[in-house]
Structure formats: structure tokens, C-alpha cells
């Protein structure tokens, strides 16, 4: 079922956000009449989704650009690290996705077909703190890459550099030149996207911070600068806070649009689409509403391509009849032994966590996906095939404040256990604690577990047996994770961190509340 409707009642307009999903740091391109989008994933893997649309409104996921990260540290959760803001380009018959790992460097993956296969990551720059790369191929065959810096890694902030690049994107030809750095005017400038129009070179970049910032356009007659600057989109009087980094795209008819994200707290970074025009070779994005001459985000607008009827949808439900659906991600580099999905069921074996504690925040083999709307239910039928005390399987909502409901094998038999988790050190391995806040004896080994995610992020749980639902006492605040929104999840573990039996999950379904 479609969980979020992004069109208005008359069917002639779309409404923002066009995707109520945590596609952070989006970049979008057009190839012919097709549009392709990528987004960051951090250490949820596989990572860097590749989405496709024909009308900029309805999307389908074709692939993940990164199956796993080529560093042993990502075999365990490293929350907030991993794949930061990517860029996608199509050049000379090849799709390129540039991906920064803020602790390791700039990487590139390529594909002839956007559905894959995508090549293994190739490092073009080993560097700590280089982020948000975007390539550009000029008319004369020369190539460049713009990028920003992460102060948390290298002490540099507010600055955009441009490097010369080999035309085949195999390497950078120099360490680049600084093209913009103005902390007083545009603090925390990042996420550059590189373009050319009418003899002008443009770098679109957000500044001012994720939650409260604005869009800046830089322009120059040379790719290496000097660049002029202009604010082209901000919140102003609109309800959409901090319209952050995104991408300029055009239609075959020559109409211009701008994709960007909005930080929506527990829901992560959700996607908005703005109309865009040009005035004296400067972009104007959104709608001017308060007399300051700067565009503001729109809440609704005529469809970009009303002639296109593209019934694409993003998948949430999974009956496991065709293996594990594309919508799922693990909390670290995936391993084949973590699951089997066949005959309409998912099996998660109980495995010890290499961290030494089986807290959900530390476990790599927690299976997650992104919500698609503000309020929803998720349910699945869980069978616990325990091999000893402490084995359990269940459902959860992951984030800095997280919760879970598990069918658990205790010393006196099976029971239902509600957990609350709290993360205090919130990056990389982090520091987490969990407590069991409710234990109820349970006769049997199979139950339908259900979570209710209310508008705003409060979570409730229930258990159903033989068609009779029993709500469980307690409500739990969900919270975003490090750079990501809260995520519903499935898991199996042993609370004493031993190998054990397995959890078997039937079809997972979502419904809007």
C-alpha cells in the first residue's frame, strides 16, 4: 500500500514533502526523460540508494550503489560515519556516483545501467575530512571536482574547494584551490553541486546549518573562480525550516526544479521539490513571500510533468517470497549468515555480537528500514525457536532513544519483554544502555507483534494471539539517530551474548495511522 500521498485532492498539484522518507543529502540528475536520485546512508548498509522517476514525484528504488564498505571498522556499527553526501552524474555513457567517507576519503562507483551492477568503490583521494564531492565535466573535456570539509574530522569548515580531475574520474590531478570561504556571511557551507549554464559556472551549496540554514548559489566565469555569491532560497515566512542541500534539475521542456531536504527531527531528512527560474543568470528558487527578494519553500505547486503517469511506489511491506526486499538495511556491513529469506518467511539466527554486549545499538545484524509517513503501524508474526535462556526475537524502533518488544526465553519459560534503550555517546560505536521495563509470561512460542508509531514519534507496542490484541503498558519516545531518522527494525539476539536459536518472521506489513 502507498503510505504517503504527495498529490493534492485535485490531482493537478503535488505537495511537499514529495517523499516523507529519510533520503538525506539528495542529488538528482536527468538522463533523457528519466530522473535518478542518490542519497547518503551513513553506516546503514547496503547503502547509497539509487532511485528512478519519470515525473519527479513518484519514485522507485532500483539499486544500492554500495553493497559494503571496504574497511573492517564497518563490520560493526559506526553510527554517523560511512557514506555521507553523494553526487550522481551521467557522462559519456556511464553513471558515476561520488561518495565521501569522512574518515577515509573520496570514492567513486560506476555503472552502465543505473540498476547495477555497480563497481567496487575506487578511492580517488585518501583524506580525513574531505566531504560532499561533486564532479563536473567541462565542454573542452577537462574535469573537476568540488568538495567541502568536515570540521569534526579536520578542523576546517565553511570552505569550498575545486580540484582538477582526470576525465575518466580515476584520480584527482591536484589538491585543489579554495574557491569560497566566508564564515561570517555563510557559516557551515557544505554539499556543493557543480553546474554550467550560459557560460557561467555555478556551485549550489547550503549554508547556516542543517536545521536553520539557507541555499547559496556561487557563480564564476571560470571553474576555479573567483565566485560571486547570492542567497537563493531560505525559510523566510515558510513553515519549512532550513531548506538544505539538494540538486538543480530540468525537464526536457526546459523547466527548472530544485530538490532539497528538510530536517524533520525523528523522521530524519525528508525531501522537498521547489519550482525554480532564472533571473539575470541567477537562480530563483521557491516563491517570494515576504518582500526580501529571496525565494521561500512552497507547500504545494502544479505538477512538474502532468502529462506523465508514472505509478512508481517505494516498497515497505515484505512477504519474503522473493528473498529479502530492497528496502531493508543492516546496521553494518552485511553478511550472508545473518539471515535466510525463503518460502515466505525470514529467519534471523541468534548470533553473538563482536562488541561483547548484545545491545541493539551495538549489534550489526539489526535489520532496519526507513519509515514512509509520520504515523504508522508495523506488524509481523514472530516465532522464537530458542536454543537456550536469553534467546529472543522481536521488533524495535531504533534511534538515540529506542525501544523494542521481544518474545524471550527466560529461566521460567517464554515471556514478552519490553525494552527501553538510551544512547549517550551518539557517534560511531557510541555508548548505550538498555533496561527491561516490562516482563509478561507468555504461553507459546509464536505471537503477532505490533508497534504503533504516533505522529511526533511516540511508540506503543501490542501483542496479538488468536486474533486477540493485548496492548502493552508503556509508551516510548523515539528519537533520531546520528544524522538519520528513527527506523523500525527486526532482530534476534541472546541477552547474554551467546549463540543460540533463531527468530522466524512472517510477512511484515505497514499501515498508516
DAVENZI-V430289 format. One record per run of one state. SS is the DSSP state (helix for helix, strand for strand, loop for the rest). FROM is the first residue (numbers start at 1). LEN is the number of residues. Records with the same first field share a line. If there is no record, write none. Layout:
SS = FROM-LEN ; FROM-LEN
This chain:
loop = 1-6 ; 8-5 ; 16-3 ; 20-7 ; 32-2 ; 39-3 ; 43-2 ; 46-1 ; 54-5 ; 67-5 ; 76-3 ; 80-3 ; 84-3 ; 92-2 ; 102-3 ; 112-10 ; 127-3 ; 138-5 ; 150-1 ; 155-4 ; 166-6 ; 173-4 ; 182-8 ; 198-2 ; 208-6 ; 221-7 ; 235-11 ; 251-5 ; 264-1 ; 268-1 ; 280-2 ; 286-1 ; 288-7 ; 297-3 ; 303-15 ; 319-10 ; 331-5 ; 339-1 ; 343-2 ; 350-17 ; 371-5 ; 386-5 ; 399-2 ; 411-2 ; 426-2 ; 429-2 ; 442-4 ; 454-4 ; 466-2 ; 472-4 ; 478-9 ; 495-7 ; 506-2 ; 513-1
strand = 7-1 ; 13-3 ; 19-1 ; 27-5 ; 34-5 ; 42-1 ; 45-1 ; 47-7 ; 59-8 ; 79-1 ; 83-1 ; 87-5 ; 94-8 ; 105-7 ; 122-5 ; 130-8 ; 143-7 ; 159-7 ; 172-1 ; 177-5 ; 190-8 ; 200-8 ; 214-7 ; 228-7 ; 246-5 ; 256-8 ; 269-11 ; 282-4 ; 287-1 ; 295-2 ; 300-3 ; 318-1 ; 329-2 ; 340-3 ; 345-5 ; 367-4 ; 376-10 ; 391-8 ; 401-10 ; 413-13 ; 428-1 ; 431-11 ; 446-8 ; 458-8 ; 468-4 ; 476-2 ; 487-8 ; 502-4 ; 508-5
helix = 72-4 ; 151-4 ; 265-3 ; 336-3
